[in-house]
């Protein structure tokens, strides 16, 4: 029973990582270095903490990209 729970959790974690990688591709950043991507995400996290107005602005940009099938 415990191994089934671990297996399901591992599958869920793997699926989430695949989906997150897909976002990198959709954003057109597939060929950027890992260091650049991590730096960009760290800076984004900092900006979101400093200015909550960024969250809805960036969410709108992402939602529009999904509607337009970007990527």
Buried (B, 14 or more C-beta within 10 A) or exposed (E): EEEEEEEEEEEEEEEEEEEEEEEBEBBEEEEEEEEEBEEEEEEEEEBEEEEEEEEEEEEEEEEEBEEEEEE
